[in-house]
Amino acid sequence: MNHDAVVMNDTEAKQKLIDAGLVLETAGQGDLTRGHISVRVPGRPDLFFMKPHSFGFDEITMENIVVCNLDGEKVGGGGRRHSEVFIHSEILKARPEINSVIHSHPDHAVALSATGRAVLPISQPGSAFSDGVPYYTDTIELIRSRDMGAGVAQALGSHKAVMLRNHGVAVVGQTIEESVILAIMLDNACRIQLLAEAAGGIGEQFTADHIARLHETIVRPEQYVINFDFLRRKAYRATGRQLP
Ligand SMILES: [Zn+2]
């Protein structure tokens, strides 16, 4: 269990989920109401809070947050459960060190997934994923069963993210800050790569040593917090809301 999740109480964890939703919507991760994010309930690794069905990322409230168990069953909260809850429950079951999962359909990641090509470390956001982004290719359908969720978790393995071909991404983090920033960086990495490929192809690349050093710099936990807090302030400004 991550330190952050231990020291937060339920209200703080829910507020962070609400803030994460604002950040993700502002970052263009919404795809109408189809993206979702979860975080484990503090002190209860067998339960997680999740964004409700039928609402956008920027419409999460204390009241509509859904509480689910690791079988994907709703056990509390006011909102409807997303049918793709099994992406979250099965990943959280398979990865005890992970506390937050995001599933979204960001344009550039979906476009790159349609090419079937690997995410390359040809940019700073790309270098965050230099340990690889595997593909889940079983289906283009919604992940609406435990078995399908387990398939996504298996494809993800020990990585930070998995591409669901022609569908979207699942991104994980030890904290909400990590899952949110990685989800945004993955789409940025895919956008840059698509631009480079469209502009004539990838040129000479830096060596694995160079990439490994940059990777270590980019994936420091404090960087996730700094960047999340910035995007949170920016999202509050953009929406005219008062910071809590
Ligand atoms: Zn989906």
Residues whose N, C-alpha, C, O or C-beta is under 5 A from the ligand:
A	BS01	ZN	R34 G168
